[in-house]
């Protein structure tokens, strides 16, 4: 990612940092490397957020990321999913509810912990394959 905005160049560094470069007259350009958390802190402060509130927000984001990660490990464990289906009368319902809970956690987390690769197709159990989503009235050609 290389963006030039007016006379400001913004690059993403290989380590995840952010490179800012601005020409300051005839001299060497001014360069600063920042961690994304530093940018977020500055942005929050510029929007009027108090430092203690910014710290609480950062702590909440960290906790949501941990929750999302741990829940994802549990929900996506193939053995757990198969055991629920094979040994619980309502196993499919439990798995579907857990999937919904994980989707909500990912939404709250802002998808920060998900890899950039497309997600693997979820298989509820070796016995069952996921069903395609129902078609909407519009997809069926009905007036909506």
C-alpha positions, 0 to 999 in steps of 0.5 A, a space after each residue: 500500500 503506497 498512498 500519496 495524499 497532497 505532499 504526504 506519503 503513507 506506506 505500510 511497513 513489512 512489520 505492520 508499522 506505518 511509514 509517513 513521509 512529507 516533503 518539507 521544502 528543499 531539505 530532506 523529507 520528514 519521516 516518521 514510523 508509527 505503530 498502528 496503536 499510536 495512530 489510533 491513540 492520536 486519532 482518538 485524542 484529536 477527536 476529543 477522547 480523554 486519555 483514560 477513555 482511550 485506555 479503556 477503549 484499547 483494553 476493551 478492544 484487547 479483551 474482545 480480540 482474546 474472546 474472539 480468538 478463544 471462541 474461534 478456536 473452540 467453535 471451529 474445532 472439528 472434533 468438538 463439532 462432530 462430538 456435539 452432532 454425534 452425541 447430543 440430541 440437539 447437537 446441530 442446533 448447538 453448533 449453529 448457535 455457536 457459529 452465530 455467537 462466533 460471527 457476533 464476536 468477529 463483528 464486535 472485534 472488527 475482523 482484526 484477528 481473521 487472516 486475509 485468506 478466505 475462510 474455510 468452509 465450515 462443515 458441521 459434521 462429516 455427515 452434514 454439509 452446509 446448506 446454501 443460504 435461502 434466496 431472497 424475494 429479489 433473487 427469486 424475481 419477486 417484487 420486494 
